[in-house]
Amino acid sequence: MHPVCRDSLVWYSYLDPNISNFSIFHGVRFTQNLNYVNMHANQRGYNSEAPLVGALCFSSPLNTPSMQRSLMIGYHNNLAKWLHPRCMSNASIELNTKKDVVRFSMGKQLGKNESPTKGKKAFKRVKMSKRAKLNELRFYRLKAKKKMNSPNPEVRIRYKLEKAKRKEAWLIEKLRKFEVPKAPAETHDPEILTEEERFYLKRTGEKKKNYVPVGRRGVFGGVVLNMHLHWKKHETVKVVCRPCKPGQVHEYAEELARLSKGIVIDIKPDNIIIFYRGKNYVQPKVMSPPDTLSKAKALEKYRYEQSLEHTSQFIEKLEKELEEYHEHLDRYRKSKEKLCASSG
């Protein structure tokens, strides 16, 4: 980048110091050479934006035709070498005319305190080879095998306990993804039923055969959808919860009443809930609530919950074994001390 003054047209890197040898050509403008360079670059397939090809003409006290011709021919040859198509990139050529000085720059112009490498951190990521990965896996397997076959029972129990705790933390993190935020509760006017109406609806629900199953997936969008489909033709519907843990049927009843806006009539000992649709029932447009899981997601959540339950039971068992082993060591140490005291 070479500065050029407007008034004198002094090109420090392109002029011959012997001014008397200049041949002069009058009337040649600066933009003609830049247009030629840009045209030559575009023929080779290189992109070059040209914000500097404005009509720029320089005046000089040595403004004779032969001198201008020599200036422009010499500048053309050097500029063509400087902006050779093979050396050009997709960056644009910029012209800066601040403080009566003409400056050219390729691409983005840097400030006074800026450097080309400022703000750029090159992180060279070392890629492991396949053999290195296999060796690392083999090392961990041998380490785990050594702990599993250790003659010390405490080492074996602690290894299993650490592994089970890592799995428990991983399962808890997985189950957090299935937490669906509950929708804000809508204003719902509960219908008041008399004892005679409840008794009639209870007997009607027991006699009719229409039912909705709630299996291992629990309450999800499909259960509520089936309830609304049954309520098209029937006032009541039975919800059969199997398999069901003790006390879980009441949780299902509360959740289904919230989602379907139905009324719980009775809960049977064999985990059957009878729901009444209500006197002023209107079928909703969206029968499957948006704050429920799909069928596939509900099954996946159930599997993680089962795995978490078994893992928690296994952790309790290992902690109990470790405690019993420590008690055994204490008893053995005390008996050994008594034996040494009696023999001594």
Secondary structure as UniProt FT lines:
FT   STRAND          4..5
FT   TURN            6..8
FT   TURN            12..14
FT   HELIX           19..21
FT   TURN            26..27
FT   HELIX           30..43
FT   TURN            44..45
FT   TURN            51..52
FT   TURN            61..62
FT   HELIX           65..82
FT   HELIX           85..87
FT   STRAND          93..96
FT   HELIX           98..100
FT   STRAND          101..106
FT   TURN            116..119
FT   HELIX           130..148
FT   HELIX           153..175
FT   HELIX           176..178
FT   HELIX           195..207
FT   STRAND          211..214
FT   TURN            216..217
FT   HELIX           221..230
FT   TURN            231..233
FT   STRAND          236..241
FT   TURN            246..247
FT   HELIX           248..260
FT   STRAND          263..267
FT   TURN            269..270
FT   STRAND          272..276
FT   TURN            279..280
FT   TURN            290..291
FT   HELIX           295..343
//
